[in-house]
Amino acid sequence: MQSAQQNTLRDAMRILNLTRDALTERLGVSRRALDSWLLPDHSNEHRSMPTIVERFLAEILSQTPKNLTTQNIDSASAHWAPHLLSVEQFSRESVEELFRIADMMQPVARRQKTCRVLEGAVLANLFFEASTRTRISFGAAFCRLGGSVCDTTGFTFSSMAKGESIYDTSRVVSGYADVIVVRHPEQGAVAEFALASNIPIINGGDGPGEHPTQALLDLYTMEREFSRLDKLIDGSHIALVGDLKHGRAAHSLAKLLGLYRGLKITLLAPSDLEMPASIMDAASRNGNIVQCTDNLATGLADADVIYATRVQKERMQGEVMEGYGENFQINLQAVNRFCKPDVIVMHPLPRDSRSGANDLSTDLNQDPRLAIFRQTDNGVPIRMAIFAKLLGVEQQIAHSLRDISWIHPQKLGPNDASFDEL
C-alpha cells in the first residue's frame, strides 16, 4: 500500500513534471535520501521524510500556478463518463488520476495484498473476437478486487449467432452483471452496446478502431520504466513500428501521447500500413513532432521507446501488403545497432513468432530492455483502477488491503529483470 509520504512525493513529481534527480535538486537533498523516502514502509531501507522537507514541499506546491498543476487527483476532480469507450474521453489530469489509483493497486496485482471492495459484484466478459491477455487480465483484475466473472467467447457461443441484436444482447446482460467488457470485430460496435445499457461498458477492442485500456497500460508502463531511468514522457522520443494502419492499440496510444508535450513520435511503417491522418493529427498536439519513415536505422535512432506491433492480417479485406519484410523486424541486432543502450522495447502482444512474420523477435527475451512482460503485468493494476473508478470504490482501497497467505515466486518468469522482482 502506498503511504501518505509516497503519495505526496509521487504527486509532486507528476504535478511539477520533475524527475527524481530534478526533485532532489529542488529540495536540496541527496538522491539516496529521496529514494529511501519513496520505499514502502516495510522496507529496511525506508526512511521518514524530515518535517522541514515536508513543509518546504508543501510550500513549493502551494506556489505552483494552478494552470501548471494537474487537478487534485481525487475522485471528485476528474469527470468520468458512465462508459469507457475511447481514449478521447481522457484528459492529462484523468490519466494521471488513473495512474495514481493503479499505483495503489500494485501490491494486490503483485500478490502482496488482497482486496475485497468488489465482493458480490459480477463482471460479464463478452468477447466476440479471439483474446488471451485482455480477457484474462480483465477477469483477474476483477477477481483480485473480490468480484466474480462470467465469460463468453466467440459468436458461436452467443445468441447473436441466432440473429439477436446488439441492443438486446446488451440490455439482457445488463440484468445479470454490474459491468460489461466487450470486444467486437466491428469498429463502433462497442458504442452500440453502451447505448442499450446504464451499467458501465468498457471497450476491450473494436475492430481497427480503438483499444483504450491497452493504450492506458502501455502509457503506464512507459511512465514506470522512465521513472526507473529518471526520465519523463514529456520530451521523449517514441517510435511506433509495424502495422500502424490497422493496429487499434497503436491508434489509441498515439491519441494519448497527444496529451503530453514536446514529444518526437516516429511512425515507422511501409506506405501501405501508415497511420491514418486523423490519428497523426491527434498525436501532434502540444508541440509534438510526428514524422513518418520506412527506414529502421533513422526511425530508431535516439528513440527512448520502441513500440512494435504485429501485422493485422485478419483486418485486411482484399488488401495487398507490400514492402513489409525483414527490414522492419525489431530484433537484438537492430536494437544493438541502431538504439540507445537504455531503450525500452514494448509490444501490445500477441507477437507472431512464426517464420516470415517479421514481428518482434524472440532473441530479445533475455534482454532487460524488453518490457513486454512488465507491460502485460501492468494490465492488471490498470484494469483494477478502471473498475474501482467506474464502480466508485477507489476511496476504499487503502483501507481494505490485507496480507496474502499463500506462497508465490519472487519472479514470475525465468528471464525477468532483477528490477522487476515481486
N, C-alpha and C positions, 0 to 999 in steps of 0.2 A: 504494500500500500504506500502511496506517495505521502510523505509528511508535509505539514504546512510549510516547512523550510524549503523542501524540494519544489513545491508548487510555486512559492514566491520567486525562487531563483529562475526556474524554467519560464515562468510568466514574464519575468524581467527580460530574459534573453529574447523571447519572442516579441514582446511589446516594443523593446528598444532596438530590436533587429541586430543583436550583438552576438558574436561567437563567444566561446568561453574565455579565450585569450583577451578579447576586447573588453569583456565584462571585468576580468581581473584587473586590467589596466585602469578601467573606470573607477573601480572600488579601491584600488591601491593595495591589492593583496596578491599573494602568490597563486599560481595555477594549482599547485598542490593543495592549498587551503580550500580553494573553490571546489575542487574535485571531492575533497573529504566532506564538504557540506552537502554535496549532491548525492552522496551514497545513501543507501537505505539505512534506517535506524538500527537494524540488526547487524550491520557490518561492523567488524572490529576496527575498521579504519574511519568509521563515521565520526564527525565532529560537529558540535553545535555552532551555529553562526554567532559571533560576538554581537552583543546588543548594539554596539556603536555602528557595526556594519548594517544591522537591520534598520537602524534609524537613517543612516546615510542612503540605503537603498530605497526606503520609503520616500525620502526627500527627492531623490532623482526621479522616481516615478510620478510624484505629485507635481513636479515641474515640467513633465513631458507634455507638450501640446496635445490636446485631445485628438487632433486630426492625424497625429503620428502614432497613436496607440490603437490597439485592437479594442473591441468592446470589452467590457469587464469579464467576459468569458464565464458568465454564469448562465443558468438555464433560461433566464428571462431576457438575456441580451440579444441573442441571435434568433431570428424567426425561422422556424422550420415548418414547411408545408405538411399536410397530413400524409403525403406520399413522397417517396424518394425515387424520382423518375429520371433525373438528368443532373449532371454536374453544374448545369447552368442555374440551378437553384441556389448554389453556394456563393457566398462572398468569402473574401480572405478571412474575415472575422469568424464566420461559422465553420470554416475549415479548421482554423486554429482551436476553436472550441471543441470540435470533434476529436482532434488530436490529443487535447488535454484529457478528455474522458478516456480515450484509448490508453493513454499512459496509466491511468488508474486501473484499467483492466489488465495490464500486463501481468501482474502476479497471478491472476486467475488463469489467463491464457497459457502461462508458463508453468502451471502445475505447482504453484507455491501456496495459493489460497483457493478457497471455494466461495461461491456467492449464490444466493438463492432468491434474488429480488424478483425473478420472473416465475417463481414456483406457481404452478397452476395454469400458466399461460400456454397457448398452443401456437406453434408455427406451422403453416402449410407451405411446403416447398413444391411449387408447380413448375416442373422443368420439362418443356416440350422440345428440348434440344439437348444433345449429349453434354454432360458436365461431370467432372470429378471434384476439382478444387472448390468451385463456387458453391455447389450444392452441399458438399460435406462440411465446408467451413462455416456456412450459414447455420447448418444444423448443429455443429459443435459449439458455435458461439451461443446459440440459444440454449442448448443443454447446459453449458457451463454457467449460465445465469439462472439455472433451476427450472427452465421450461421444458416442454416436450415437443416432438417434431412428427408431423405426418408428411410423407413423401409420395409424389407421383412423378414418373419419368417417362417421357415419350407420349406421342399422340395415341399410340396403340392402347395404352392403359388409361385413357381419358375418355369421358363421354363426348368430347369434341370429335372423336372418331365417328360418332353416331350422328353428327350434324349439330350438336349443341353449340350455341353461340358463345362468344367470349363474355358477353354481358351476363348470360345465365350462369355460366361456369363461375364467374367472379362472385356473383351475388350468392350462389349456393355455398361456395367455400367460405364466404364471409360469415355464414351462420355457424361454421364449425371451428374457425380459427380466430386468433387475435391479431395476427399479422401474416401477410402473404408475400412470399418471394416468387417472382415469375421470371422464367427465361423462355423466350419465344424466338423462332427463326425469322419473324417478320418485323421490320422496323415499325415502331408505333403501336404494336400490339399490346405492350405492357401499359401504355397510356389508356388504351381501351378498357383494360381490366380495372384501372383506377376510377373510370367513370361510373362503374357499377358498384363501388364499394366505399363505405365510410371508415373501414379499418385500414391501417397502413398497408400500402402496396409498395414493394421495393423492386426496382428494376435489376434483375440478375443477368441482363444482356438481352437486347432486342435486335436480332439480325446484325446488319452492318451499322446500326445506329450508335448506341452507347452502352457502356458497362461502367456505371458510375462508382460502384463500390470497389471495383478493381482499380480504377484510377486513384481513388482515395487511399487505398492501401499502398499503391505504388508511390504516391507522394509522401505518405507517412514513412515508408521505407527510406526514401531519399533523405528526409529530414533526420531520421535516426542515424543513417550512415554518415551524413555530413556532420552531425554532432560529434560522432566519434573521431572524425578527421579535422574537427574545428573549422568547418566550412558552413556557409549559408546557401540556401537555394537561390536567393536573390543574387544576381550577378554571375551565376554559374553557367556552364556550357552543357546542354543536354542534347545528345544525339539519338534520334529515333530512327531505327533501321528496319527495313523489310517491307511488308505489305501494309502501306500506310493508307491505301485506298479503302480496303475492306475491314481493317482492324479496328473494331469498336473500342478496345481498351486504349489504343493509341489515340483515337479521336477524343475520348473523354479526358485522357491525361493532358493532351495538348490544350484543351479548353481550360483545365485547371491551372496549367502553367501560365496562362494569360493573367492570372490573379497576382503573379509575382512580378518583380521589377528587374530590369536590366539583364534579362536572360539572353543568351545566344542559343537558339534552337536550330539544330541542323537536321533536316529531313533527308535521309539517305535511302533512296529508292529508285528503281528504274522508272522510266516515263509512264509505263502502263500501270504502275502501282503507287502513284504520287498521292499525297494528302489532298483531300478536297479543299478548294479555295476558301470556303466559308470557315473551315476549321483553322486554316492557316491565319485567317484574319483574326479569329478569336485568340490565338496564341500570341499574336503580335502586339497585344495591348501593353500598356505600361512601359513603353520604350523597349520592348523585347525585339530582338533582331531574328527573323526567321529566314533561313537560307536553304535552298534545295541543291542537292548534288547526287551524282551516281558514282562518285569516286570514294572508295573506302578510306584511302590514305588521307585525303584532305578533309573528309567528313568526320573522321575520328580524332584528328589532331587536336590536342588540348582539351578534349572532352572530359568533363567530370563524371558524367554518367553515360553509359551506352544502354539504350533500351531497345533490345532486339525483339522482333515479332515474327511469328510464323506466317507463311503464305496461306491465305484463307481460300483454299481451292474450292471448298464447299459453297462459297458465296459467289463464285464465278459462273455466271449463266451464259454460256456460249462465248465467253471472253477468251482470247488467245493471249497467254502470258509470254512475253518476250523479254529477254535481257536480264533475267534473274538466274544467275549462275553462281559458281564457286566464289566469284569476286565479291559477293555480298555476304558470305558466311563470316560470322564472328567466331573466331577460334583462337587458341592460345598464341599461335604465330602472329596473327593480326593484332591482338591486344598487346603483345610484347613489342611488336614492331612500330605500331602507329600511336599508341596511347601513353598517357602519363602513368607512372608507377602506382598511383593511388586511385586509378579509375574504378568506378563501380559498374559492374556488369549486371543488368537486370533483364527480365523476360516475363511477360504475364502468364506464360505456360498455357496449355501444354506445348512443349517443343517437339518438333518432328525429328526423331533421331534416325529415321530411315536413310539409307544411302541415296544420295542425289537430292535430298530435300534442302540442303544448304541452310539449315536452321542453325541456331546456336549450338556450337559443338560441345560434345561431352568431354573433350580433352581439357576443359576448364574446371571440371568437377572438384578437383582438389585445390583449386586456387582460391585463396581468401577474398580475392576481388569479386568472385562470383557471388552475387547476393540473392539468387533466385529462391533459395530455400528459406532464407531470412524473410524474404518478400512474402512467400506463401504463409509462413508462420504469422506474419503481421496481419494477415487477413482475418484471423480470429479476434484479436482485440479491437480492430477497426469495426468489424461487424457487430461485436458486442456493444461497442459505443453507439452504433446506429440504432440497435434495438433499444438500448437504455434511453436514448434521446426520444425516439418515436413513441415509446410507451411511457415516458415521463418518470423513470425511476433513477435517473443519473445522480440525483442528490442522495440516494440511499446507499450507493455503492460503498463509500468509505466506511460506513458503519456496519456493513453486513459481511465483511470479509472474515473468513475463518481459516485456520491452518489445515492443510491436507493431511490425510492419514495413510496414504498409500506410497509405495516406493516408485520412484521414477528415475530414469537415467540422467546423468549430468549433461550429456549431449544427446540430441535426438538422432543425428546421423554420424557415421564414422568419419566423414570428411568435414564436419562443421568446424568453422574457425574458432580459435580459442576465445576470441572476444564475444562469441555468441553463446557462451555456456549458460545453462539454465540456472 
